[in-house]
């Protein structure tokens, strides 16, 4: 796989400043509308835009040769692109955001200190209380994990991201209604599903484990009532624990942990899920607002005004 990592995204919102306190409060570091974990404090960059949208997705490949080969495949399907400052710049003509690809060395995400968990027949946490009780500060987010977009052209989006850019399909829904694709060993870094116009469905932040997902989401809800979307639960596709919330700009964001890891592309058996299912446990199914956000009318109006 030429691609090996999701580096970051640029979000567009009408008032970028309202997200600064939010990202600081959930544990990211940075400033001046750029936020992320301490190893990459610019994973999420926020710019002013007339309506809520995804402006850019940044990816890493292994080498300049990989970048050139991607450029050749883009030529083959007639997608315009350019090289600037050693980066491949690809305007997505369907979904109206920019994809930037650059050669980077592979970097491992630092492994967190494991919390001991007692199980039947294996009880390593002897004479000690759970880690969540002894840690005085909530563990910070580890990284931006994936992005989900709605698109009004699934076929063209698949052609660009899978056939040209080199994302791998991990799983799909209903014969190709939606695709879970990856540019790393994560089960998915980009999911695209149908939408009335191109729009950002949600972005996802990885947490250490289910305890941290539960604690961080619960803490957020205490301070921001009415922002719950769905969770907690565990998705059958991707296998990850999830809790979806709404950030102050109206974007859905997912806190997740324990996602499927695909090291061997040949050994992984991609599935066509129909019906897909929402959660292996948890009391609620997929909420209606998940693919029909309350500000969809504003998004459609903004898209038609600036891109239609």
C-alpha positions in Angstrom: 0.0 0.0 0.0 1.5 3.3 -1.1 -0.5 5.3 1.5 0.2 4.6 5.1 -1.4 7.2 7.3 -4.2 9.8 7.7 -2.2 12.9 8.6 -5.0 15.3 9.3 -8.0 17.3 8.1 -9.0 21.0 7.7 -12.5 21.8 8.9 -14.5 24.8 7.6 -16.9 26.4 10.0 -18.4 29.9 10.2 -16.8 30.7 13.5 -13.5 28.8 14.0 -12.8 30.3 17.4 -15.7 28.4 19.0 -13.7 25.1 18.6 -10.5 26.3 20.3 -11.9 25.8 23.8 -13.5 22.5 22.8 -10.3 20.9 21.5 -8.4 22.2 24.5 -11.0 20.8 26.9 -11.0 17.3 25.4 -7.3 17.1 25.8 -5.7 18.1 22.5 -2.8 20.6 22.4 -2.1 23.4 20.0 -3.6 26.8 19.4 -4.5 29.3 16.7 -7.2 26.9 15.3 -4.7 24.0 15.0 -5.2 21.1 17.3 -4.1 17.5 17.9 -2.1 15.2 20.2 1.3 16.4 21.4 3.0 14.3 18.7 1.0 16.0 15.9 -0.6 19.2 17.2 -2.0 20.2 13.8 -4.0 17.1 13.0 -7.2 19.2 13.0 -7.0 22.6 11.5 -10.0 24.9 11.5 -10.7 27.7 9.0 -13.5 30.1 8.4 -16.0 28.9 5.9 -19.6 30.0 5.0 -21.1 26.7 6.1 -19.9 23.6 7.9 -17.7 21.5 5.6 -14.6 19.4 5.1 -11.9 21.5 3.3 -8.9 19.3 3.1 -7.7 15.7 3.9 -4.0 15.2 4.3 -2.4 11.8 3.7 1.1 10.2 3.9 2.7 7.9 1.4 6.0 6.1 1.6 8.0 7.8 -1.1 8.1 10.3 -3.9 7.8 7.4 -6.3 4.5 6.4 -4.7 3.4 9.9 -5.1 4.3 9.9 -8.8 2.5 6.6 -9.3 -0.6 8.0 -7.7 -0.3 10.9 -10.1 -0.2 8.6 -13.0 -3.4 6.8 -11.9 -5.1 10.2 -11.5 -4.1 11.0 -15.1 -5.7 7.7 -16.2 -9.1 8.7 -14.9 -8.8 12.4 -15.9 -8.5 13.9 -12.4 -6.5 17.2 -12.4 -3.6 17.4 -9.9 -0.4 19.3 -9.2 2.7 19.1 -7.2 3.6 22.0 -4.8 6.3 22.1 -2.1 6.9 18.4 -2.6 3.2 17.5 -2.1 0.6 16.1 -4.5 -2.4 18.3 -4.5 -5.6 16.7 -5.7 -8.9 18.7 -5.8 -11.7 16.2 -5.4 -14.1 17.3 -8.2 -17.1 15.5 -6.7 -16.9 16.1 -3.0 -15.3 19.6 -3.3 -12.4 19.3 -0.8 -8.7 19.0 -1.4 -6.6 15.9 -0.9 -2.9 16.5 -0.1 -0.4 13.6 -0.2 3.2 13.8 0.9 6.0 11.4 1.5 6.5 10.7 5.2 8.2 8.0 7.3 6.0 5.5 9.0 5.5 6.6 12.6 3.9 4.5 15.3 1.4 6.0 17.7 2.9 5.8 21.2 1.4 2.9 23.2 -0.4 4.0 26.3 0.2 2.4 29.7 -2.1 -0.6 29.8 -4.8 -0.8 32.5 -4.9 -4.1 34.2 -8.3 -5.9 33.8 -9.4 -8.9 35.7 -11.0 -11.7 33.7 -12.1 -15.2 34.7 -9.0 -17.3 35.2 -6.7 -14.3 34.7 -6.7 -11.7 37.4 -3.6 -9.5 37.1 -5.1 -6.6 39.1 -4.6 -8.1 42.5 -4.9 -5.9 45.6 -5.4 -2.7 43.5 -8.4 -0.6 42.5 -9.2 0.0 38.8 -6.9 2.4 36.9 -9.7 4.8 36.3 -10.0 5.3 40.1 -6.3 6.0 40.6 -5.6 8.2 37.7 -6.3 11.9 38.6 -6.3 13.2 35.0 -8.3 11.9 32.1 -6.0 10.4 29.4 -5.8 12.6 26.3 -7.0 11.7 22.8 -4.4 9.7 20.9 -5.1 10.8 17.3 -7.5 11.6 14.5 -8.6 8.1 13.3 -11.0 8.5 10.5 -13.4 10.7 8.5 -16.9 9.9 7.2 -18.3 11.8 4.3 -21.6 11.9 2.5 -21.4 12.0 -1.3 -23.9 12.3 -4.2 -21.7 10.2 -6.4 -20.6 6.9 -4.8 -19.1 5.5 -8.1 -16.9 8.5 -8.8 -15.8 8.7 -5.2 -14.8 5.0 -5.2 -13.0 5.5 -8.5 -10.9 8.4 -7.1 -10.1 7.1 -3.6 -9.8 3.3 -4.2 -8.7 3.0 -7.9 -6.5 6.1 -8.1 -5.4 7.1 -4.6 -5.0 3.6 -3.4 -7.3 3.2 -0.4 -8.2 -0.4 0.3 -11.8 -1.6 0.8 -12.2 -3.2 4.2 -15.9 -3.8 4.0 -18.9 -2.4 2.0 -22.6 -2.1 2.6 -25.4 -3.4 0.3 -23.2 -4.2 -2.7 -21.5 -0.8 -2.8 -24.0 1.7 -1.3 -21.2 2.7 1.1 -17.5 1.8 1.5 -15.3 1.5 4.5 -11.8 2.2 3.2 -8.3 2.4 4.7 -5.0 4.1 4.1 -3.3 2.4 7.1 -3.8 -0.7 9.2 -7.0 0.7 10.7 -10.2 -0.9 9.5 -11.2 2.4 8.0 -9.8 5.9 7.7 -12.4 7.1 5.2 -16.0 5.9 4.9 -18.2 7.3 2.1 -21.9 6.9 2.1 -24.8 8.5 0.1 -25.8 12.1 0.7 -28.0 14.7 -1.0 -24.8 16.8 -1.5 -21.2 16.2 -0.4 -20.9 16.9 3.3 -18.9 16.0 6.4 -20.8 13.3 8.4 -18.3 13.0 11.2 -14.7 12.8 12.3 -13.4 10.3 14.8 -10.9 10.7 17.7 -9.2 7.6 19.1 -9.1 7.0 22.9 -7.0 4.5 24.8 -9.8 2.0 25.7 -13.5 1.7 26.5 -13.0 3.2 30.0 -11.6 6.4 28.4 -14.3 6.6 25.8 -17.0 6.3 28.5 -15.3 8.8 30.9 -14.5 11.4 28.2 -18.0 11.3 26.6 -19.7 11.4 30.0 -17.6 14.4 31.1 -18.4 16.2 27.8 -22.1 15.6 28.2 -22.1 17.1 31.7 -20.8 20.3 30.3 -22.7 20.3 27.0 -26.3 19.0 27.4 -28.1 18.0 24.2 -25.0 17.0 22.3 -25.5 13.3 22.5 -26.0 11.5 19.1 -25.5 7.8 19.7 -23.6 5.5 22.1 -22.1 3.9 23.9 -21.9 0.8 21.7 -19.7 -1.4 19.6 -20.0 -1.4 15.8 -20.0 -4.7 14.1 -18.3 -3.2 11.0 -14.8 -2.1 12.3 -15.4 -3.6 15.7 -14.8 -0.4 17.5 -16.4 0.9 20.7 -18.1 4.3 19.9 -19.8 7.3 21.4 -21.0 10.0 19.0 -21.4 13.6 20.2 -21.8 17.1 18.6 -19.1 19.7 18.8 -19.8 23.4 19.3 -19.7 24.1 15.6 -22.3 21.4 14.9 -19.9 18.7 13.6 -20.5 15.2 14.8 -17.4 13.7 16.4 -16.9 10.1 17.4 -14.8 8.9 20.4 -13.7 5.4 19.6 -11.4 2.6 20.8 -10.4 -1.0 19.9 -10.9 -0.8 16.1 -10.1 -3.8 13.9 -6.5 -3.8 12.7 -5.6 -5.2 9.2 -1.9 -6.0 8.9 -2.2 -8.5 6.1 -4.3 -7.3 3.2 -4.4 -10.7 1.6 -5.6 -12.4 4.8 -8.4 -10.0 5.5 -11.8 -11.1 4.2 -13.8 -8.1 3.1 -17.5 -8.5 3.7 -20.6 -7.1 2.0 -23.0 -6.2 4.9 -26.7 -6.2 4.2 -28.2 -5.1 6.6 -25.1 -3.5 8.1 -26.3 -3.4 11.8 -25.4 -0.5 14.1 -24.2 -1.9 17.4 -23.4 -5.3 18.9 -24.6 -4.0 22.3 -26.2 -0.8 23.6 -29.9 0.1 23.8 -30.3 2.3 20.7 -30.0 1.7 17.0 -28.7 4.1 14.4 -30.4 7.5 15.1 -32.2 9.1 12.3 -30.1 12.3 12.6 -26.9 10.3 12.0 -27.2 10.6 8.2 -29.8 13.5 8.4 -28.1 16.1 10.6 -30.3 18.9 11.8 -28.4 21.5 9.8 -28.6 19.6 6.5 -30.8 22.3 4.9 -28.1 24.8 5.6 -25.4 22.5 4.2 -27.4 21.9 1.0 -28.1 25.7 0.6 -24.4 26.5 1.2 -23.2 23.8 -1.2 -25.6 24.9 -4.0 -24.6 28.5 -3.5 -20.8 28.0 -3.6 -20.4 24.8 -5.6 -23.6 24.1 -7.4 
